[in-house]
Amino acid sequence: MDRRVFSAGAACAVAAAGLGLSPLARAQKKPEDGDQYKSLDKRAPTEAPEGKVEVVEFFWYSCPHCNAFEPQLDVWQKRLPADVVLRRVPVAFRDSFVPQQRLFYSLEAMGKLDLHGKVFHAIHAEKQPLDKENLIVEWVGRNGVDKAKFQEIYNSFSISTKARKATQLQDAYRVEGVPALGIAGRWYTDGTMAGSMARAVQVAEYLIAEARKAR
């Protein structure tokens, strides 16, 4: 989803292509800075332990292409090397996105991220908006979560802080649309820059290797 477009029904930045890479795709030339990715003028903060390379996936639950990319991201995450850490960060291009930021971080705080994929399914397959607190609370309750405990966490200072930091990180990476990838606090790519999300993943793998060289 382009950050200039805010309706849930609008197209995201680019359709998330599959991760099955053809020989032609693998043979593409080395990614170029300013073309298929961009270097940040100022490093963005990272949370990965020392010696690890952090990859951030920026997403929005209501983005159809984030929904399409999510299972493919899961496949990629499972084959990432041990020194690479994937972190999901929900964006907020405007205030109406914040409830879904809080939803993600509340599920994380409660150890309920097994519901992460179900949120996408509820929005895109079942056509439930889940864009307001009352709708979110009712939905988590139907999925076996203690509603009172969830709401307490959802409205807590710690979740407000995490949502604010997520937006700050989004701005530090200068995210233009979602889904998008930030690598090692130094580089940014997305489907628009790379040409597809499959190619964006290839670009991220190249940048992970570059980050290793700098350690």
C-alpha positions as a printed NumPy array, in Angstrom:
array([[  0.   ,   0.   ,   0.   ],
       [  1.355,   3.38 ,  -1.01 ],
       [  1.413,   5.715,   1.979],
       [ -0.46 ,   8.306,  -0.083],
       [ -3.426,   5.911,  -0.361],
       [ -5.363,   5.082,   2.782],
       [ -8.498,   3.081,   1.901],
       [ -8.434,  -0.602,   2.78 ],
       [ -9.779,  -1.464,  -0.653],
       [ -7.069,   0.412,  -2.514],
       [ -4.085,  -1.334,  -4.044],
       [ -0.925,  -1.587,  -1.989],
       [  2.473,  -0.62 ,  -3.308],
       [  2.717,  -3.641,  -5.578],
       [  1.288,  -7.147,  -5.759],
       [  3.319,  -9.528,  -3.628],
       [  4.768, -12.06 ,  -6.036],
       [  5.577, -15.634,  -5.033],
       [  8.967, -16.575,  -3.675],
       [  9.605, -19.342,  -6.176],
       [ 12.515, -17.83 ,  -8.104],
       [ 13.14 , -18.675, -11.736],
       [ 16.688, -19.152, -13.079],
       [ 16.255, -15.84 , -14.886],
       [ 15.4  , -14.085, -11.614],
       [ 18.408, -15.632,  -9.867],
       [ 20.626, -14.458, -12.693],
       [ 19.631, -10.814, -12.408],
       [ 22.44 ,  -8.358, -11.984],
       [ 23.649,  -7.091,  -8.625],
       [ 21.134,  -4.708,  -7.023],
       [ 22.011,  -1.031,  -7.352],
       [ 21.704,   1.533,  -4.576],
       [ 19.083,   4.108,  -5.515],
       [ 17.451,   1.698,  -7.943],
       [ 16.362,  -1.549,  -6.309],
       [ 17.115,  -0.393,  -2.789],
       [ 18.196,   2.746,  -0.975],
       [ 20.761,   3.409,   1.707],
       [ 19.595,   5.416,   4.691],
       [ 21.299,   8.751,   5.35 ],
       [ 21.082,   8.002,   9.084],
       [ 21.015,   4.522,  10.558],
       [ 17.708,   3.33 ,  11.93 ],
       [ 17.625,   1.705,  15.377],
       [ 17.714,  -2.088,  15.551],
       [ 16.755,  -4.552,  18.278],
       [ 18.653,  -7.634,  17.136],
       [ 21.353,  -8.969,  19.488],
       [ 24.971,  -8.21 ,  18.697],
       [ 26.23 , -10.345,  15.835],
       [ 22.783, -10.703,  14.286],
       [ 21.422,  -9.009,  11.152],
       [ 17.955,  -7.586,  11.621],
       [ 15.392,  -7.596,   8.812],
       [ 12.214,  -5.619,   9.412],
       [  9.02 ,  -6.345,   7.522],
       [  6.743,  -3.312,   7.487],
       [  3.096,  -4.252,   7.046],
       [ -0.509,  -3.159,   7.481],
       [ -3.161,  -5.74 ,   8.307],
       [ -5.688,  -4.17 ,   5.924],
       [ -3.286,  -4.195,   2.964],
       [ -4.237,  -6.989,   0.512],
       [ -0.666,  -7.373,  -0.693],
       [  0.654,  -7.676,   2.856],
       [ -1.924, -10.438,   3.234],
       [ -0.629, -12.119,   0.069],
       [  2.999, -11.74 ,   1.13 ],
       [  2.553, -13.035,   4.689],
       [  2.604, -16.799,   3.951],
       [  5.524, -16.296,   1.582],
       [  7.34 , -14.348,   4.284],
       [  6.777, -17.271,   6.646],
       [  8.471, -19.604,   4.147],
       [ 11.435, -17.243,   3.825],
       [ 11.715, -16.778,   7.593],
       [ 12.006, -20.531,   8.105],
       [ 15.029, -20.731,   5.83 ],
       [ 16.832, -17.634,   7.091],
       [ 20.326, -18.29 ,   8.467],
       [ 20.769, -18.369,  12.238],
       [ 22.427, -14.952,  12.269],
       [ 19.39 , -13.212,  10.703],
       [ 16.454, -12.02 ,  12.817],
       [ 13.129, -11.1  ,  11.218],
       [ 10.981,  -8.51 ,  12.991],
       [  7.479,  -7.524,  11.904],
       [  6.543,  -3.858,  12.369],
       [  3.003,  -2.572,  11.727],
       [  2.929,   0.833,  10.031],
       [  0.714,   3.837,  10.725],
       [  0.557,   6.183,   7.775],
       [ -2.228,   7.99 ,   9.617],
       [ -3.954,   7.802,  13.015],
       [ -6.637,   5.354,  11.858],
       [ -3.917,   2.688,  11.469],
       [ -3.004,   2.799,  15.165],
       [ -5.688,   0.341,  16.391],
       [ -4.136,  -2.38 ,  14.245],
       [ -0.664,  -1.475,  15.502],
       [ -1.982,  -1.94 ,  19.031],
       [ -3.633,  -5.202,  18.009],
       [ -0.328,  -6.666,  16.818],
       [  1.661,  -5.563,  19.846],
       [ -1.068,  -6.696,  22.27 ],
       [ -1.093, -10.167,  20.708],
       [  2.694, -10.197,  20.939],
       [  2.618,  -9.172,  24.61 ],
       [  0.131, -11.924,  25.416],
       [  2.068, -14.599,  23.527],
       [ -0.776, -14.893,  21.046],
       [  0.998, -14.219,  17.749],
       [ -0.381, -17.55 ,  16.542],
       [ -3.412, -15.351,  15.754],
       [ -1.363, -13.049,  13.485],
       [ -2.289, -14.951,  10.322],
       [ -5.89 , -15.236,  11.486],
       [ -6.111, -11.436,  11.65 ],
       [ -5.248, -11.259,   7.96 ],
       [ -7.784, -14.006,   7.22 ],
       [-10.522, -12.251,   9.184],
       [ -9.979,  -8.986,   7.318],
       [ -9.407, -10.265,   3.786],
       [-11.362, -13.53 ,   3.618],
       [-14.131, -12.888,   6.14 ],
       [-14.37 ,  -9.148,   5.383],
       [-14.167,  -8.071,   9.025],
       [-12.595,  -4.581,   9.185],
       [-10.947,  -4.925,  12.631],
       [-10.021,  -1.244,  12.491],
       [-11.551,  -0.06 ,  15.766],
       [-10.97 ,  -1.083,  19.356],
       [-14.442,  -2.512,  19.978],
       [-14.298,  -4.649,  16.832],
       [-10.818,  -5.874,  17.715],
       [-11.755,  -6.752,  21.304],
       [-14.814,  -8.708,  20.189],
       [-12.78 , -10.572,  17.574],
       [-10.008, -11.636,  19.963],
       [-12.662, -12.782,  22.421],
       [-14.175, -15.029,  19.764],
       [-10.709, -16.473,  19.222],
       [-10.156, -17.59 ,  22.78 ],
       [ -8.413, -14.532,  24.226],
       [ -9.441, -13.066,  27.583],
       [-11.143,  -9.848,  26.448],
       [-10.636,  -7.938,  29.69 ],
       [ -6.941,  -8.79 ,  29.87 ],
       [ -6.473,  -7.998,  26.193],
       [ -8.177,  -4.618,  26.522],
       [ -6.058,  -3.759,  29.548],
       [ -2.901,  -4.513,  27.606],
       [ -4.215,  -2.86 ,  24.412],
       [ -4.681,   0.436,  26.272],
       [ -1.488,   0.206,  28.334],
       [  1.395,   2.65 ,  28.239],
       [  3.78 ,  -0.05 ,  27.024],
       [  1.647,  -0.764,  23.941],
       [  1.287,   2.962,  23.243],
       [  5.072,   3.22 ,  23.404],
       [  5.574,   0.285,  21.038],
       [  3.107,   1.737,  18.537],
       [  4.847,   5.113,  18.678],
       [  8.263,   3.518,  18.184],
       [  6.925,   1.509,  15.241],
       [  5.852,   4.722,  13.537],
       [  9.207,   6.311,  14.325],
       [ 10.99 ,   3.318,  12.777],
       [  8.753,   3.51 ,   9.722],
       [  9.762,   7.15 ,   9.337],
       [ 13.449,   6.377,   9.951],
       [ 13.378,   3.91 ,   7.06 ],
       [ 11.31 ,   6.356,   4.982],
       [  8.799,   3.645,   4.165],
       [  6.94 ,   4.489,   0.96 ],
       [  4.486,   1.595,   0.907],
       [  3.869,  -1.874,   2.273],
       [  4.9  ,  -4.62 ,   2.324],
       [  8.468,  -3.368,   2.615],
       [ 11.765,  -4.582,   4.058],
       [ 14.377,  -2.778,   6.133],
       [ 17.783,  -4.391,   6.51 ],
       [ 20.298,  -3.897,   9.344],
       [ 19.111,  -0.345,  10.039],
       [ 20.937,   0.691,   6.868],
       [ 18.913,  -0.173,   3.783],
       [ 15.324,  -0.183,   2.514],
       [ 13.581,  -1.983,  -0.345],
       [ 10.029,  -2.757,  -1.383],
       [  8.133,  -4.287,  -4.285],
       [  7.955,  -1.031,  -6.191],
       [ 11.707,  -0.423,  -6.057],
       [ 12.725,  -4.025,  -6.676],
       [ 10.013,  -4.831,  -9.221],
       [  8.229,  -7.459,  -7.117],
       [  8.299,  -8.711,  -3.565],
       [ 10.086, -11.845,  -4.77 ],
       [ 12.86 ,  -9.649,  -6.105],
       [ 12.753,  -7.511,  -2.934],
       [ 13.544, -10.658,  -0.959],
       [ 16.508, -11.324,  -3.258],
       [ 17.686,  -7.755,  -2.722],
       [ 17.322,  -8.237,   1.039],
       [ 19.46 , -11.382,   0.867],
       [ 22.148,  -9.435,  -0.989],
       [ 22.029,  -6.697,   1.674],
       [ 22.188,  -9.251,   4.482],
       [ 25.451, -10.453,   2.953],
       [ 26.683,  -6.863,   2.782],
       [ 25.816,  -6.37 ,   6.464],
       [ 27.855,  -9.442,   7.368],
       [ 30.889,  -7.983,   5.619],
       [ 30.643,  -4.855,   7.764],
       [ 30.628,  -6.731,  11.075]])
